[in-house]
Amino acid sequence: MAKSYEAYCKTHSDKQSFLGDYGVWLDCFFEEVRERKQFLGFLFIIIHESFMGREDSTLTNITMQTFASEGDIALVDQRWEKDGPAFLKRLFAAGLLSYEKGQIWNKDSKLMRFVIFKYGSPEALKRCLPIWKEVEKQMFENVLVKVTAYRGVSSEYIAAN
């Protein structure tokens, strides 16, 4: 039987932690999170509460695409030119803030590129995910491509006036 949050904290109140009182509190809190199997929900709340209240914070996805051949890139570009605008219209309506695609130029291969997506909230990202699954299925069908995606929260963005 799982211990209650209060009981766990009482039994660990004398625990030495390199974080001092905060460490004891975190130990208690994370034990409760683990016991209830709510880590992902907790992470969502932390991201939302820590960053999404700030005007300058956005969720950012940076995707690296490495294609097997120039033919694969050409096929994806042809498909995107035809169907991309309709997908982008749906994505912007769902909460996508921006879309940027670029060529990696400091590598010998011309088969690499990046795509950057920005979202204003975790909810917007969730609404866009099913649309992105459709995009991937349609754009990458019969194409050899390695896709690596990184998600993060923008902490600073500076633009020239």
Beta strands, then each sheet from edge to edge (+ up, - down):
strand 1: 59-67
strand 2: 96-103
strand 3: 112-119
strand 4: 145-153
sheet 1: 2+ 3- 1+ 4-
end
